[in-house]
């Protein structure tokens, strides 16, 4: 009887870990910029808070996905594809963690300071 090797996690998780955090930060920045006129017109910061929470959840999820899949999947240790997968996971952890911390800093600035104070 032959034993079937576990192929490891789906490669989409590694791509999510690599690109998810920075994409969430970029979308958070764009949404925050373009939502500012509405925020100032209606005198509520709720759209900025919602955008921050959603972006933070996606970036933190990408960090966790990279962390969970950082080990080399089972297979031939000489296979260069396995090293590439490991690199994608580890780079995804670093990039998504930086994005998560940046989103937290931007959300804290929105919470502490009035974004409409100097808006023209």
N, C-alpha and C positions, 0 to 999 in steps of 0.2 A: 504494500500500500504506500502510495506517495503522499507526502505531506505538502499541503499548499501553504506557501508563505503569505503572510499578511502584507499586502501592498503598502500599508501605511495610510496616513490621512490623504484625503483628496487634495490634489495640487492647488485647487482653488483657495484653500485655507491659507496656503503660503503666500499666494498673490494678495489675498485680503490683508494678511499681516504686513506685507511689504508696502502696499499702496493705500490701504484703508485709512490709516491715521492721518497721513498727509492730505489725502483727498477730503477727509472730514474737516480738517483745519482750513483748507482752501475754500470749501463751501461755507463754512462758518464765517470766514472773513467776508466773502461776497454777500451772503445773506445779511450779515450785520451792517454792511455798508449801504446796501440798497434798501434795507428796512428802516434806516434812520429817519427819512422824511415822514414815514407813517408813524413811527414811534414819537416823533416830536409833535406831529399834528394832533394825535389822539392822546398825548400826555400819558402814555403807558409804556413801560419797558418790557412788558410780557413777551412780545415777539423775540426780543433779544435773549431773554431768559430761556425760552423754548428752543431757539436755535443753539444756544450754548449747551443745554442739557442733551439734545439729540447728538450734536457733534461730539460731545464728551463721551457719550455711550458708544458711539461707533469707534472712536479712537481707542478707548479703553478695551473694547472688544477685539480690535485688531492687535493690541498689545498682548492680550491674553491668548489669542490664537497663535501668535508667533512664539510665545513662551511655551505653550503646550506642545508645539510641533518642532521644537528646536533640536531634538535628538535625531541622529541619523536613523532613517527607517531601516527595517530589516532588509537584507539583500547582500550582494557582493560588495565588500568594502573597497574594492578597486574601481567600482563604477563611478565615473565623474558626475553622473546625474545626481547621485546621492549627496555628494559634497555641495553641489549647487543648491539642492533643496535645503540643506542645513544652513548654507549662507543666506538664502532668502529668508528663512525663519529668524535667524539671529539679526540680520539687518532690519527685518520688519519689527522686531522687538525694540530696537534702538530708535528707529524713525517714528514708530507709533507712540513710544513713550515721550519723545520730544514733542510730538504733536499734542498729546494729552496734556502735558504740562503747559504748553503754550495756550491751549484752549482754556485751561483753568486760570491762567494769568489774565487772559482777555475777559473771561467771565467775571473775575474779581474786579477788574477795572470798571466793567459795566455796573456791577453791584455797588461799588464805592463812590463812583463819580457820575455826575449827570452828563450823559452823552449829548444832550441838547443845549448845554450851556454856551458852547462856542460855535454851534452850528449856524451857518449862514444860509 
